[in-house]
Amino acid sequence: MKKNKFWTPDRIVTLTAMFISLFTLVVFVRQTSIIEKQSRLSVMPYLIMETGYNPEDDLITLTLNNYGVGPAIIEGMKIFYNGNTYETDFANFLQTGIFEKDSVAVLASASIDEGLAIPAGAERIAIKFGGSGDRYIKTEKFLRKLERNEFDYEIVYRSIYNDFWRIGMVDDIPEVAD
């Protein structure tokens, strides 16, 4: 009587083929995950609000810069001042009457509204103050006054993959938003 062996050449080849197929599937899934992560990082925006002082030309600018590699799409902006929350941008905030228009000259402003896309490597001047030397000094004092009165802002933006981040005056390094 012939005894059946489990480890026949046919079974060894079959099990080896199944093992190789399973290993290939694991590698494929892992590689797809890496490619997806790389794809998301290749379009990641990185917004920073910068204040520029130019006493030579009597200008102070607040500029929103995108140092990332993909467009930043604005989802919303809030300004916090003196315990109040304003769901608006800098230009509209200054129209609320919190400062004396005679002493601070707004030379230019641009809205930072929902849906605005700031391309990679681009900037948007949110507001430009200036004027004569006297107005420059008054503007500096005004900005210091804002900081003393708990001034802060929050800008929420997203990438084209709908990954959300937020920046603020205190935390100007982008953090993942919920």
ZILIN-V128272 format. One line per field, one symbol per residue. ss: DSSP state (H for helix, E for strand, - for the rest). psi: psi as a letter, one per 40 degrees, with the letter a starting at -180 (. if undefined). burial: 1 if it has 16 or more other C-alpha atoms within 10 Angstrom, else 0. Layout:
ss = ???
psi = ???
burial = ???
This chain:
ss = --------HHHHHHHHHHHHHHHHHHHHHHHHHHHHHHHHH-----EEEEEEEE----EEEEEEEE-----EEEEEEEEEE--EEE---HHHHHHH--------EEEEE-------EE----EEEEEEEE--HHHHHHHHHHHHHHHH---EEEEEEE-----EEEEE------EE--
psi = hhhhhdgidddddddddddddddddddddddddddddddddefhigihhihhhgddefihihhhiheaeiihhhdihihhhfeihhgiaddddeeefeihdddhhhdiiiigihehhhiheiihhdihiaaiddddddddddddddddffhiihhhiiieefhiiiiiddgehhihi.
burial = 0000000000000000000000000000000000000001001111111100100001111111111101111111111110000001111010000000000111001001000011110011111111100011111101000100001111111110000111111001010000
